[in-house]
Every structure is written in structure tokens, then in C-alpha cells.
Amino acid sequence: MRSKKLLVVTLVLLALGVLSLAFLTACGEEETTTTTAAPPSSATTAPPSSGTTVPGGTETTGAAEMGEDLVIGVINSMTGVNALTGAEQKWAQEKAAADQNAKGGIKLADGKMHKVVLKFYDDKSSDTEAAAAMEKAIKSDGIKILLSSNTTPYNQAAATVAEQYQAYYHINTSWIDEASPDGSFPGFIGGMNLKWASDIFESAAESGKVAVGGAKAMTEPISKFAVLTENNPDGVGFGDSTKARLEAEGWQVVAYEKFVEGQKDFSSIILKFKNAGVEGIVTLISPADGITFVKQLKEQGWAPKYMFGYKGFWPVEFMKALGPDSDYICFDGFWTETYPYPYAKELGQAFRDEHNGNSSVSVGLPYAAAQILFMAIERAGVFEPGPVRDEVFGGFFPGTTMGDIQYNEEGIAHIPFLAFQWIGGERVVLYPEQFATGKTQTFKPWDQR
């Protein structure tokens, strides 16, 4: 009898141990995901097969011996206010890895092909969490080569940690500005004197060109502007440079307002804009805050004649959340599927196939950044942060979905922005003129729609 009781107790303890282990495993994976297979895509947008040349890779001629997987970390805004833009970034990075693996992977100096595996870490749309995510990737998981998130403060925080451990951080979509000669402006990624991070993007100082270009393409001229931006270093740098550019064009900036990310009430700011006679708004805002702002504009029954938003107005989810109320809103973009660059059209179609026909103006940049990293690894011949970094700094990378890319000796590459406008759920290219598909339409009052 005693032996039977002992057996029952032993079985119960074993069961509890298995359940506890499963629970701990689930908790440990809460903030990371690993991608080892291709995201679903149609046959018409699959990457070229073995034996053909693919953008961002070398020609493959058949089966090769497989080596160990190359695990690349990725810092990404999987949750928080920036999750909508983070989702497109993540899709592009996964697509690039899947396409690379479809070619056999990356060939190193050992003569073997190595499959790319991406391990994602959630920055939770926070610079503090981005730093923590980088720390976890390096110290807990031993990852020393990483792709980036898509917001400047998050990437600055993560890059600072990467510098401490000499891990290579391959950044895209963060302002590239250098510090001013007199030191009054610290710059962004380009001003941090980073030795273990690179960046491909536009400068905040030059980003205002597309908002100006969109305004100049209007059929009804305007002259009074407001600048609305997040109250953080990213936002202030953008706001100051945008205000200066608008004034340099001869326009009046009659209001300049800053807000805290996650703000729920914009009514006082909207009232200030209305009372100042604002005709055009240029803003740097997250998708979630942008949706809130537009809804409150409608609630107050007021709207400008022109509204241009950076970061928050371009995701498909922004347009879907607002429906017809997103019409006439202008926004920036880093890429278009109509670019005359290798694989741009096919990448755009692949995104549409998986997003109910909706397009993207962002995915070409993180896809190209991943292409560049894969080329750099292959050129280095080893999967080590120092040699890979050395291939990027001063490196030239032809045939990406962003065209031919040249990095300077400090690891910075410049790409220009475009201006778009939402019309009937579709994107109209406004600027630059060589890519334009239409003129800027005046923002219609809410009661006239």
C-alpha cells in the first residue's frame, strides 16, 4: 500500500515539473521570435531559382554542402505605438531572409552554404527597451550581428549598447545627420561617432524637402504653416529643421507645437492651429497618435488645406483605421514599387499578395538593408562582426531594391525620400517630379465629403 502511495506522489511531482518547465519556456520566449522559413508568397513573386542571378546575391549553380545556420538578431517594434510601422519592417526583413535562403543561403570562406535565421527582439517602441533588447541579444543569446528597428531614438539606444560589446548593428530608417561644427546640434546616428553601427536613410535636415515638394504641387497655394512634432530629440531635430526649411521657402510658420508620444488629447493644439489661421500642417507622429489626431480634427470640425505626416501616415493600417477620412492626407515614403530597380516590382507585388492588395512605401528599404548585410557577410567570408562591418563601411552594393548603394567611410549611406497622398485608399506619388503620378489635392473639409 505504501509503495502505491509513493508511486502516485512521484507521478504527480513529475507532472507538475513538466508543466512548470513548459510555463517557464513560454515566458522566456515572450519577447523574441525566430524566423526560419519563408513567409507565404504567391508563385508569381517567388525569388528566382538556383542557377540565376538574384539582386543582392551571387549566382548559385547547384546544391552545396550546408554549414551551420547564421543567426542574425533583429531589434523591432513588435508592440507599442510604433508597432504598425514595425510590422512592415519585420515583413521585409523576413522576406529578404526567405529569398536569400531560397537561393541556398550565404556562402562563406569554408565553401559551405549557410541558412539565414532571424531572431527578433521587441523594443516595445521604447528607447529604454531597445537598449534592453540589444543587451539580451548579445549577453544572453550570444548574437553579435543585428538588423535594426526603424525609429531613430530606439536605434540610437540600441547602438550605444552594441558599441560596448563590439557587436555590429546594421541600421536602416534612422536620421543620418552629423553634429554641427559648433556643437550646438549633436546630430543623430551620423553624429554619434559609432564604430560598430552603420545607417542607411535620409537626414532630418533634408527630410523637409518632400513636404515642401508636396505643398508646391498643390493646385491651391497656401502660406501659413504649423509644425507638430514629438517632444524627443528625434522630433525636435525634425521640427527645427522643418520650420527653417518652410521659412526659407517664404512661408510663415505661425505655430510650432510639441507633444508627448501616446498623447490622448490634441484638442488644445488643434484650437491653437485654428485660431492662428493655419493652412498647412507638417508633423512627425506615430501611427497610433496620428490616428488619434486626425479623428480629433474631425470631431472639432476643422481641417487644414494641406497636411503632411512623417512616420505615422504611411502604413496601410493607418489608412484602414481611418477609411475615407484618410483621403487627402500626405505622407513621406522611402521607396516605391515603381522604382526602376531590380526586384522592386516583384517585391511590391509580394507585399500586395499578402496584404489584400495594399501597397507599401517602406518595405524596399529594410529589404535592401538586409540584402546589403547578406552581401557583406558573403564578402567577409566569415560570420564575425568586425569583418562584416569592415565590408559595409566604405562599401558599394549594386543592384538592391533601393538601387546602387554607397556607404561612406563612417558607415553612412544616403537615400532620398518621396512624397505621397492618400486618395481613395491608393497612394499617389507627388514628389519628386520624375516619379510623380499626380498633383497634390487640397484637403476637403469634413462636411464636404
Phi, psi and omega per residue, in radians:
M1 nan -0.781 3.130
R2 -1.065 -0.694 -3.136
S3 -1.132 -0.613 3.118
K4 -1.172 -0.743 3.107
K5 -1.080 -0.711 3.128
L6 -1.085 -0.697 3.136
L7 -1.116 -0.759 3.138
V8 -1.080 -0.811 3.138
V9 -1.053 -0.738 3.140
T10 -1.079 -0.762 -3.135
L11 -1.130 -0.703 3.123
V12 -1.108 -0.771 3.128
L13 -1.114 -0.690 3.096
L14 -1.091 -0.744 3.141
A15 -1.095 -0.772 3.113
L16 -1.089 -0.639 3.127
G17 -1.127 -0.724 3.121
V18 -1.119 -0.775 3.129
L19 -1.088 -0.715 3.132
S20 -1.109 -0.706 3.135
L21 -1.122 -0.725 3.125
A22 -1.117 -0.702 3.131
F23 -1.119 -0.785 3.141
L24 -1.127 -0.663 3.117
T25 -1.109 -0.758 3.138
A26 -1.095 -0.745 3.136
C27 -1.120 -0.669 -3.105
G28 -1.178 -0.383 -3.107
E29 -1.749 0.157 -3.021
E30 -1.052 -0.655 -2.998
E31 -1.850 0.043 3.135
T32 -2.283 2.570 3.013
T33 -2.343 2.630 -3.135
T34 -2.080 2.313 3.113
T35 -1.882 2.100 3.118
T36 -2.129 -0.165 -3.123
A37 -2.244 2.853 -3.110
A38 -1.230 2.497 2.968
P39 -1.180 2.666 -3.085
P40 -1.071 2.434 3.078
S41 -2.649 2.748 -3.071
S42 -1.361 2.853 -3.124
A43 -1.127 -0.462 -3.082
T44 -1.314 -0.276 -3.100
T45 -2.058 0.241 3.109
A46 -1.189 2.620 3.125
P47 -1.176 2.713 3.110
P48 -0.978 2.607 -3.057
S49 -1.402 3.030 3.125
S50 -0.998 2.429 -3.129
G51 1.757 -0.065 3.114
T52 -2.092 2.815 3.130
T53 -1.551 2.278 -3.099
V54 -2.031 2.447 3.100
P55 -0.924 2.302 3.081
G56 1.446 0.199 -3.129
G57 -2.587 3.065 3.126
T58 -1.745 2.921 -3.105
E59 -1.302 2.315 3.100
T60 -1.826 2.539 -3.026
T61 -2.138 0.163 3.114
G62 2.545 -3.038 -3.093
A63 -1.125 2.478 3.094
A64 -2.334 2.807 3.125
E65 -1.128 2.371 -3.101
M66 -1.623 2.357 3.062
G67 -1.795 -2.902 -3.134
E68 -1.162 2.642 3.084
D69 -1.125 2.589 3.048
L70 -1.760 1.863 -3.094
V71 -1.592 1.994 -3.127
I72 -1.888 2.235 3.099
G73 -1.362 2.683 3.079
V74 -2.421 2.115 2.996
I75 -1.514 2.240 -3.034
N76 -2.600 2.536 3.075
S77 -1.445 1.477 -3.130
M78 -1.454 -0.384 3.083
T79 -2.403 2.962 3.119
G80 1.634 -3.015 -3.005
V81 -1.139 -0.371 -3.094
N82 -1.775 0.251 -3.047
A83 -1.119 -0.554 -3.105
L84 -1.164 -0.774 3.092
T85 -1.270 -0.567 3.091
G86 -1.085 -0.558 -3.128
A87 -1.137 -0.697 3.116
E88 -1.218 -0.679 3.088
Q89 -1.037 -0.801 -3.120
K90 -1.121 -0.748 3.124
W91 -1.020 -0.799 -3.110
A92 -1.110 -0.744 -3.136
Q93 -1.154 -0.709 3.093
E94 -1.151 -0.693 3.127
K95 -1.121 -0.732 3.126
A96 -1.093 -0.754 3.125
A97 -1.131 -0.736 -3.141
A98 -1.101 -0.735 3.132
D99 -1.157 -0.679 3.112
Q100 -1.128 -0.737 3.140
N101 -1.189 -0.528 3.096
A102 -1.147 -0.399 3.070
K103 -1.522 -0.040 -3.132
G104 1.976 -0.185 -3.127
G105 1.842 -2.608 -3.126
I106 -2.035 2.282 -3.140
K107 -1.596 2.211 3.122
L108 -1.842 3.118 -3.097
A109 -1.132 -0.278 3.096
D110 -1.328 -0.024 3.123
G111 1.435 -0.023 -3.098
K112 -1.746 2.700 3.010
M113 -1.584 2.428 -3.083
H114 -2.188 2.232 3.125
K115 -1.298 2.484 3.090
V116 -1.541 2.261 3.058
V117 -2.160 2.203 3.117
L118 -1.756 2.323 3.087
K119 -2.063 1.999 -3.027
F120 -1.594 2.501 3.099
Y121 -2.239 2.206 -3.064
D122 -1.385 2.102 3.067
D123 -1.509 -0.069 3.064
K124 0.965 0.489 3.131
S125 0.982 0.770 -3.085
S126 -2.566 2.385 3.110
D127 -1.164 -0.653 3.111
T128 -1.103 -0.766 3.140
E129 -1.235 -0.534 3.080
A130 -1.116 -0.741 3.090
A131 -1.106 -0.719 3.128
A132 -1.148 -0.652 3.127
A133 -1.139 -0.718 3.107
M134 -1.132 -0.747 3.115
E135 -1.034 -0.768 -3.141
K136 -1.118 -0.774 -3.118
A137 -1.048 -0.753 -3.067
I138 -1.362 -0.908 -2.993
K139 -1.398 -0.691 -3.094
S140 -1.499 -0.664 -3.022
D141 -1.892 -0.084 3.076
G142 1.213 0.392 -3.124
I143 -1.501 2.312 -3.067
K144 -2.182 0.030 3.058
I145 -2.309 2.182 -3.022
L146 -2.432 2.555 2.919
L147 -1.590 2.910 -2.909
S148 -1.948 2.966 2.920
S149 -1.343 -2.991 -3.040
N150 -2.229 0.467 3.113
T151 -2.319 2.327 -2.980
T152 -0.987 -0.919 -3.105
P153 -1.056 -0.627 3.134
Y154 -1.156 -0.759 -3.121
N155 -1.240 -0.574 3.061
Q156 -1.101 -0.762 -3.138
A157 -1.136 -0.770 -3.136
A158 -1.163 -0.682 -3.137
A159 -1.126 -0.618 3.117
T160 -1.064 -0.699 3.093
V161 -1.209 -0.738 3.131
A162 -1.024 -0.644 3.117
E163 -1.063 -0.688 -3.088
Q164 -1.094 -0.602 -3.056
Y165 -1.856 0.076 -3.126
Q166 0.957 0.804 2.991
A167 -1.727 2.497 -3.094
Y168 -1.555 2.160 -3.109
Y169 -1.966 1.960 -3.052
H170 -1.678 1.616 -2.972
I171 -1.554 2.544 2.862
N172 -2.401 2.793 3.047
T173 1.144 0.734 3.023
S174 -2.413 2.416 -3.068
W175 -0.875 2.363 -3.056
I176 -1.735 0.106 -3.029
D177 -0.939 2.450 2.997
E178 -1.548 2.917 3.071
A179 -1.225 2.637 3.083
S180 -1.249 2.644 -3.105
P181 -0.981 -0.590 -3.105
D182 -1.527 -0.026 3.099
G183 1.422 0.027 -3.110
S184 -1.250 -0.440 3.094
F185 -2.106 2.072 -3.040
P186 -1.294 -0.198 -3.087
G187 1.366 -3.004 3.110
F188 -2.116 -2.162 -3.115
I189 -1.030 -0.717 -3.127
G190 -1.196 -0.257 -3.132
G191 -1.787 0.076 -3.069
M192 -1.607 -0.084 -3.134
N193 0.941 0.817 -3.096
L194 -1.358 2.400 3.106
K195 -1.816 -0.251 -3.054
W196 -2.198 0.381 3.089
A197 -2.514 2.516 3.045
S198 -2.102 2.976 -3.134
D199 -2.660 2.484 3.027
I200 -2.244 2.024 -3.102
F201 -3.081 -2.921 3.060
E202 -1.764 2.863 3.029
S203 -1.562 2.607 3.081
A204 -1.065 -0.622 -3.116
A205 -1.108 -0.552 -3.109
E206 -1.712 -0.184 -3.044
S207 -1.116 -0.473 -3.122
G208 -1.138 -0.230 -3.130
K209 -0.964 -0.689 -3.047
V210 -1.298 -0.595 3.068
A211 -1.150 -0.694 3.073
V212 -1.140 -0.758 3.128
G213 -1.072 -0.710 3.098
G214 -1.137 -0.694 3.132
A215 -1.164 -0.673 3.136
K216 -1.201 -0.388 3.135
A217 -1.489 0.063 -3.140
M218 -1.251 2.562 3.074
T219 -1.418 -0.334 3.116
E220 -2.084 1.858 -3.067
P221 -1.093 2.598 3.061
I222 -2.312 2.892 -3.077
S223 -2.419 -0.353 -3.068
K224 -1.869 2.098 -3.057
F225 -2.057 2.746 2.951
A226 -2.185 2.526 3.038
V227 -1.963 2.242 -3.134
L228 -2.208 2.137 -3.042
T229 -2.550 2.774 3.077
E230 -1.148 2.492 -3.105
N231 -1.556 1.211 3.057
N232 -2.528 2.969 -3.091
P233 -0.974 -0.678 3.083
D234 -1.025 -0.870 -3.089
G235 -1.204 -0.726 -3.118
V236 -1.157 -0.716 3.086
G237 -1.076 -0.740 3.082
F238 -1.115 -0.831 -3.074
G239 -1.085 -0.778 -3.135
D240 -1.096 -0.777 -3.108
S241 -1.231 -0.614 3.120
T242 -1.183 -0.751 3.097
K243 -1.024 -0.795 -3.132
A244 -1.105 -0.697 -3.120
R245 -1.193 -0.729 3.116
L246 -1.072 -0.752 3.137
E247 -1.187 -0.573 3.107
A248 -1.153 -0.429 3.097
E249 -1.437 -0.051 3.133
G250 1.633 0.096 3.121
W251 -1.567 2.744 3.091
Q252 -1.619 2.327 2.978
V253 -1.786 1.738 -2.995
V254 -1.607 -0.116 3.102
A255 -2.694 2.450 3.106
Y256 -2.455 1.877 -3.044
E257 -2.115 2.486 3.076
K258 -2.032 2.594 3.137
F259 -2.446 2.853 3.124
V260 -1.592 2.359 3.109
E261 -0.957 2.418 -3.121
G262 1.527 0.118 -3.129
Q263 -1.062 2.402 -3.075
K264 -1.769 -0.298 -3.053
D265 -2.300 1.942 3.111
F266 -1.828 0.172 -2.986
S267 -1.059 -0.693 -3.123
S268 -1.190 -0.642 3.104
I269 -1.167 -0.763 3.137
I270 -1.060 -0.720 3.127
L271 -1.098 -0.709 3.099
K272 -1.068 -0.760 3.140
F273 -1.096 -0.762 -3.139
K274 -1.084 -0.812 -3.108
N275 -1.189 -0.463 -3.134
A276 -1.473 -0.040 3.139
G277 1.264 0.548 -3.117
V278 -1.096 2.322 3.084
E279 -1.880 -0.467 -3.137
G280 -2.372 2.445 3.106
I281 -2.086 2.318 2.995
V282 -2.101 2.208 -3.016
T283 -2.399 2.609 2.916
L284 -1.966 2.035 -2.957
I285 -2.713 2.585 3.109
S286 -1.317 2.823 3.121
P287 -1.004 -0.799 -3.108
A288 -1.094 -0.788 3.120
D289 -1.195 -0.605 3.120
G290 -1.113 -0.706 3.099
I291 -1.099 -0.778 3.110
T292 -1.049 -0.785 -3.105
F293 -1.080 -0.820 -3.109
V294 -1.142 -0.718 3.112
K295 -1.063 -0.680 -3.127
Q296 -1.316 -0.494 2.985
L297 -1.021 -0.811 -3.127
K298 -1.159 -0.720 3.136
E299 -1.032 -0.629 -3.133
Q300 -1.508 -0.054 3.071
G301 1.193 0.456 -3.134
W302 -2.268 2.543 3.097
A303 -2.665 2.578 3.038
P304 -1.347 3.088 3.067
K305 -1.516 -0.310 -3.092
Y306 -2.585 2.306 3.096
M307 -2.442 2.163 -3.101
F308 -2.178 2.164 -3.104
G309 -2.110 2.364 3.046
Y310 -1.706 2.516 3.040
K311 1.319 -0.906 -2.946
G312 -1.642 -0.295 -3.014
F313 -1.653 -0.179 -3.045
W314 -1.567 -0.371 -3.121
P315 -1.108 2.559 3.092
V316 -0.975 -0.678 -3.091
E317 -1.109 -0.524 3.068
F318 -1.097 -0.845 3.129
M319 -1.089 -0.748 -3.126
K320 -1.138 -0.688 -3.115
A321 -1.123 -0.588 -3.099
L322 -1.691 -0.339 -3.115
G323 1.058 -2.384 -3.125
P324 -1.055 -0.365 3.123
D325 -1.202 -0.199 3.073
S326 -1.432 -0.213 3.141
D327 -1.011 2.479 3.093
Y328 1.343 -0.037 3.072
I329 -1.407 2.291 -3.122
C330 -1.770 2.741 -3.054
F331 -2.787 2.866 3.116
D332 -1.531 2.864 3.029
G333 -2.667 2.720 -3.091
F334 -1.824 -0.143 -2.950
W335 -2.894 2.734 3.004
T336 -2.475 2.522 3.131
E337 -1.182 -0.186 3.088
T338 -1.542 -0.001 3.045
Y339 -1.006 2.536 3.135
P340 -1.493 0.743 -3.071
Y341 -1.924 2.713 -3.108
P342 -0.969 2.315 3.012
Y343 1.219 0.074 -3.127
A344 -1.139 -0.833 -3.134
K345 -1.092 -0.764 -3.111
E346 -1.164 -0.682 3.113
L347 -1.126 -0.753 3.101
G348 -1.043 -0.727 3.135
Q349 -1.186 -0.667 3.102
A350 -1.057 -0.722 3.108
F351 -1.128 -0.783 3.124
R352 -1.034 -0.736 -3.110
D353 -1.037 -0.546 -3.078
E354 -1.764 0.025 -3.106
H355 -2.340 0.721 3.039
N356 0.952 0.646 3.077
G357 1.488 -0.037 -3.127
N358 -1.387 2.558 -3.078
S359 -1.695 3.044 3.104
S360 -2.362 2.550 3.035
V361 -1.985 0.282 -3.086
S362 -2.174 -0.573 -2.874
V363 -1.127 -0.408 -3.138
G364 -1.131 -0.504 -3.119
L365 -1.302 -0.943 3.093
P366 -1.121 -0.504 3.067
Y367 -1.136 -0.799 3.133
A368 -1.122 -0.684 3.115
A369 -1.054 -0.713 3.097
A370 -1.165 -0.728 3.073
Q371 -0.950 -0.805 -3.109
I372 -1.099 -0.755 3.124
L373 -1.086 -0.746 -3.136
F374 -1.119 -0.697 3.094
M375 -1.122 -0.723 -3.125
A376 -1.115 -0.712 3.111
I377 -1.092 -0.773 -3.127
E378 -1.138 -0.709 3.110
R379 -1.140 -0.682 -3.141
A380 -1.157 -0.570 3.125
G381 1.411 -0.120 3.113
V382 -2.423 2.679 -3.141
F383 -1.690 1.205 -3.115
E384 -2.310 2.455 -3.017
P385 -1.043 -0.735 -3.101
G386 -1.086 -0.986 3.138
P387 -1.057 -0.638 3.131
V388 -1.181 -0.788 3.073
R389 -0.996 -0.756 -3.091
D390 -1.102 -0.490 3.103
E391 -1.293 -0.535 -3.127
V392 -1.386 -0.826 -3.128
F393 -1.099 2.061 -3.107
G394 1.359 0.099 -3.060
G395 -1.480 2.687 3.087
F396 -2.040 2.258 -3.049
F397 -2.242 1.761 -3.089
P398 -1.463 2.747 2.940
G399 1.259 0.486 3.085
T400 -1.522 3.062 3.092
T401 -1.241 -0.108 3.006
M402 -1.868 0.201 -3.091
G403 1.556 -2.769 3.107
D404 -1.437 2.247 -3.036
I405 -2.037 2.266 3.088
Q406 -2.033 2.159 3.023
Y407 -1.643 2.505 3.040
N408 -1.432 -3.141 -3.055
E409 -1.202 -0.228 3.085
E410 -1.674 0.088 3.087
G411 1.451 0.451 -3.116
I412 -1.998 2.307 3.072
A413 -2.183 2.413 -3.090
H414 -1.816 2.382 2.987
I415 -2.305 2.545 -3.130
P416 -1.462 2.730 3.054
F417 -1.561 2.949 2.976
L418 -2.226 2.831 3.057
A419 -1.999 2.401 -3.135
F420 -2.291 2.934 3.021
Q421 -2.477 2.389 3.050
W422 -1.359 2.166 3.044
I423 -2.410 1.979 3.111
G424 1.035 0.595 3.133
G425 1.390 0.051 3.111
E426 -1.987 2.735 3.137
R427 -1.698 2.208 3.055
V428 -1.846 2.206 3.122
V429 -1.387 2.208 -3.101
L430 -1.832 -0.580 -2.992
Y431 -2.760 2.502 0.022
P432 -1.282 2.876 -2.985
E433 -1.043 -0.593 -3.088
Q434 -1.173 -0.287 3.110
F435 -1.961 -0.044 -3.024
A436 -1.121 2.433 3.073
T437 -2.040 0.084 3.117
G438 -3.113 3.026 3.073
K439 -1.688 2.731 3.134
T440 -1.221 2.177 3.101
Q441 -1.591 2.445 3.136
T442 -1.136 2.403 3.125
F443 -1.095 2.056 -3.112
K444 -1.390 2.413 3.070
P445 -0.998 2.623 -3.045
W446 -1.046 -0.647 -3.076
D447 -1.422 0.036 3.110
Q448 -1.927 0.243 -3.111
R449 -1.729 nan nan
